[in-house]
Amino acid sequence: MITSLFPVLSVFSRVIVAFALTFLVPLVWAWFLDHRDHVTVWAVGFAVTLISGAVLWRLTQRHRRELLAKDGFVLVNLVWIVLPAYAAVPLMFTVPDITWSKAYFEAMSALTATGSTALSGLDDLPVSANVWRCFLQLIGGLGIMLLVVAVLPLLGLGGMQIYKAETPGPMKDTKFTPRIAETARGLWVVYFSFSAACFLAYRWAGMSWADAFMHMCTTMGLGGFSSHDASFGYFNSPLIEAVAVVFMALAGISFLRYFMVIRSRSLRPLSTDREIRSYFTVLAVAILLMAVLLWSHGTYDTWQEALRYSAFQVVSLATTTGYASTDYMLWPVFAPVFLMFLGCFVSCAGSTGGGIKLVRMIMLIKQARRELVRIIHPRVVNPVTMGQTILPMSVMTAVLGFMLIYGGSIVSLSMLLLLSGMDVSTAFSAVVATINNIGPGLGEIGPAGNFGSLSPFQLWVLTFSMLLGRLELLTVLVLFTAQFWRK
């Protein structure tokens, strides 16, 4: 069994080598804006990561073959468990008074684009440390493995199994180009094109170059890390908030659809997509509902103010970004709970957002309506459809199975936190926030707080919750089945 893992480790070694290059980004920022000691940290981090990857590459280079389905799942889990460890080490030398539990939690939160932070005093951190946290969210947002898939053909290895294990959403078998590597490269081109536009828009709206870069990373990755403790409340700028709302909303749509728009030179892939139409409908209704609630309760004096803060918070939480322009825990009690509820399902499959994805929610609603009709008309033929396509029962069974595991995971992890002494509200919201990759929870882990007060055990439970959410549960949990390890 050990030798059968060598081909996986061979590909994984290349991932480590590629990941080493990411250390050069904070190194450049440290060279110009930080103390020289920090330059050394990033240089050593780059060297150690590169050398360890190269050594593993050398030891496993003879073991090369096409990856099997099982190999894809093992590789994806290795990437998302080991790379945060590499990413956490520099934080130990650049962030004051940080423990390994907090450093790994922070790195996992960054790479999974969750946005839950265990750090405070962000305004006083070295620029390179903040850049590192945010840049990891840009890389992790769409998925590190998609970048690997794009170059696997050059290494003589197929990437379809990795793509299936990594890509979020229930329709992973859809191919948009004859070669999966071409799809992956197309996705990255689209992703970084949007990122460049977001970066320039933030700079135009009034952010500094450093803030524009960092918030571009966490906007397009829908991660929500900020270089300021007050998040977007630090800027207090309607224009900057408007830019954020636009790009968060765009990033919440499937990048596969953007890729299809470019290939077909038509907007039909967007305008005819049921999930995207539902996405904008839910956002619009939620924004208006929240604005009416805030205005009617006198939280804000004018309708314009209520609409401004409603739009930002709704889009931020619904897309699982997790930015905050105000402490919405001070709003009527319905508001923060409703915002977290939106984060559980609004993002589209194929976007950088978390949660169960809106397409699954649409399927579940259609299935529930189908069952209600069957109660009245037992013999009626009423299949579940998506657009003009009749969904096979295998897809519906997979969605129902996913939801069962999703609910069971939330309950189990919440019980673990309760066992550790955490109160009910904090425990439940912490699990919901991390497993859906939303970021902030309720109470002490809300937008005005952070996860830094939690015990090491609680941090590790929530770290695992983030991993589960990023890989959509099944990719991780399948490793715990006996059948997976049988030949």
FIMIVO-773821 format. One record per residue (C-alpha): residue in one letter; x, z, y. Coordinates in steps of 0.25 Angstrom, whole numbers, plus 5000, padded with zeros to 4 digits. Each point is the difference from the previous one (the first is absolute). Last residue first. Layout:
% FIMIVO-773821
aXZY
...
***
This chain:
% FIMIVO-773821
k496949864988
r499450135004
w500450065014
f498749955007
q499150054988
a500550145002
t499450005014
f500750075012
l500649875005
v498649955002
l499950115011
v500949935010
t499549865000
l498650054998
l500050095012
e499949895011
l501549995002
r500050055014
g499050114996
l500750054988
l501350015008
m499350075011
s499450104991
f501450034993
t500550035014
l498750095002
v500450084988
w501450015004
l499650055014
q499150114994
f501250054991
p501050005011
s499050095008
l499249945012
s500350035014
g500749865003
f498749924997
n499749975014
g499150055012
a499349945012
p499549884992
g499550094988
i500950084990
e499650135005
g498549975000
l499749864994
g500849894995
p501149915006
g500649884993
i499049904994
n500749964988
n498750014991
i500750104991
t500650075011
a498950025010
v499050034988
v501050104994
a500250075013
s498550005004
f499750074987
a501150105001
t499850035015
s498550024999
v500150094987
d501150095005
m501449994993
g500450114991
s500849924990
l498849994990
l499349945011
l501049895001
l500049984985
m498449995001
s500249895011
l500949924991
s499050014989
v498849965009
i500649895007
s500649944987
g498650014993
g499349935011
y501149885000
i500050004985
l498549985000
m500149905011
f501049924992
g499249994988
l498849955008
v500849905006
a500649954987
t498650004994
m499649915011
v501149914998
s499849994985
m498549985003
p500349865006
l499749985015
i499149895003
t500749925012
q499249945011
g500450115010
m500350124991
t498950014989
v499550114991
p499049934990
n498550025001
v499349944988
v498750084999
r499650064987
p499950155004
h499249975013
i499850145007
i501250074994
r500749875001
v499949995015
l500650145002
e501249964990
r500249875009
r500050095013
a501150094994
q500849884995
k499949945014
i500450135006
l501250014991
m500549865002
i499950025015
m500850134999
r501149934991
v500149895011
l500250105010
k501350064994
i500150134992
g500950065011
g501349945006
g500349905011
t501149894999
s498949904998
g499849924986
a498750074998
c499350035013
s500150145007
v498650075001
f500050094988
c500550145001
g500449995014
l498650005004
f499750134994
m501250065008
l499449955013
f498650064995
v500650144998
p500749995013
a498749975008
f499050084993
v500650135005
p499849965015
w501349975006
l501250105001
m500549954987
y500249875007
d501250045007
t500349885009
s500749874999
a500250014985
y500749914990
g499650014985
t500249854996
t499050014988
t499249885006
a498850095002
l500850115006
s500749915011
v498749915002
v499150125002
q501050085008
f500349895010
a498649955001
s499450145002
y501050035011
r499749885008
l498550004998
a499950155004
e500849975013
q499249885003
w498750084998
t500450105010
d500150155001
y500750024986
t499750104990
g498650015006
h499350014986
s499249875003
w501349935004
l500850044988
l498949964990
v499749875007
a501449965000
m500150044985
l498849924996
l500549885008
i501450004994
a499450024986
v499149885002
a501149915005
l501050054989
v498949984989
t499749865005
f501449965001
y500350044985
s498749944995
r500449865006
i501450024994
e499450044986
r499049885000
d501149905003
t499449875006
s500650025014
l501450044995
p500349894990
r499249905009
l501050025011
s500649864997
r501549954999
s499850014985
r501450064998
i500050085013
v498650064997
m500450024985
f501250095005
y499050075010
r499150034988
l501250054991
f500350105012
s498750074996
i499450065013
g500350145004
a501349955007
l499049925010
a499350135003
m501350085002
f500549885009
v498850005009
v499850155001
a501550025003
v499949905012
a498850075005
e500750144999
i501249945008
l499049955011
p499250135000
s501350085003
n500150154997
f501549974995
y500250144993
g498549994995
f500549894991
s500750104991
a500050145007
d501250044991
h500849875005
s500849904992
s498849964993
f499649984985
g498749934998
g500249934987
l499149875002
g501349924997
m499749915012
t499850125008
t501150094995
c501149895002
m499449965014
h500050145004
m501550024997
f500449875007
a499150025012
d500550145001
a501549955000
w499749895010
s499350095009
m498549995000
g499249945012
a499049914995
w501049885000
r500950084990
y498850034991
a499649855000
l501449964997
f500150094988
c498649964995
a500349855001
a501350024992
s499250084990
f499049894998
s501149904997
f500650114991
y498850014991
v499749855000
v501449964996
w500050124990
l498749954994
g500549864999
r501350054992
a499150074990
t499149884998
e501249914998
a500550104990
i498749994992
r500149864998
p498849904999
t499550065013
f498850095003
k499950074987
t498950104997
d500450094988
k500050125009
m498550015003
p499850155000
g500850035013
p501450045003
t501249914996
e501150084993
a499749994985
k499549865000
y501249955009
i501050074990
q499449934988
m500049865008
g501550025004
g500849914990
l501550024999
g501149895001
l500650085012
l499649895010
p498650014994
l500050155003
v500249985015
a498550005005
v499650104990
v501050105006
l499449985013
l498650034994
m500650124993
i500350075013
g498550005003
l499249965012
g500150135007
g501350054993
i500949925009
l499350025013
q499850154996
l501550014997
f500249955014
c499250125006
r500850114993
w501349935003
v499749985014
n499750155002
a501350044994
s500849895008
v499450055013
p500550144997
l498850105000
d499650075013
d498749935001
l499750024985
g500050165002
s499250024988
l500249944986
a499250014987
t499349875003
s498849934993
g500149855004
t499649944987
a500849875001
t500550024985
l501449985005
a499850105012
s499250114992
m501049994989
a501250025010
e499350125007
f499750064987
y501449984995
a500550075013
k499050115000
s500350044985
w501549985003
t499950105012
i500149975015
d500750105009
p500449895011
v499749854996
t501349915000
f500750054988
m498950034990
l499349875005
p501149924995
v499750044986
a498549975000
a500149855000
y500850014987
a499050094994
p498949925005
l500649884992
v499950074987
i498550034998
w499549875006
v501049914994
l499950064986
n498549995000
v500149865003
l501049974990
v499250084989
f498849925003
g500649875000
d500850034987
k498750034993
a499449865004
l501349934995
l501249965008
e500749874996
r501450034995
r501350065005
h500850114994
r501549955002
q499950055015
t499750144996
l501350075003
r500449915012
w498650025006
l500150154999
v501350005007
a499549915011
g498850085002
s500950135001
i500949935009
l498949955010
t499350135000
v501350085003
a500549905010
f498749995008
g499950155000
v501450025005
a499849905011
w498750075004
v500650145000
t501249955007
v499249945012
h499350135001
d501450075003
r500249905011
h498850065008
d498849915002
l499549895009
f500949874997
w500750034987
a498850084995
w499149885002
v500949914992
l500150104989
p498550025000
v499949854996
l501250004991
f499450094990
t499049894996
l501249934994
a500150104989
f498649974996
a500549864995
v501150064991
i498950104995
v499149894996
r501149934993
s500250124992
f498650004996
v500149864995
s501050054990
l499350134998
v498849924995
p500949924990
f500650134996
l498750074996
s500049944986
t501350074997
i499450135002
m498849974991
***
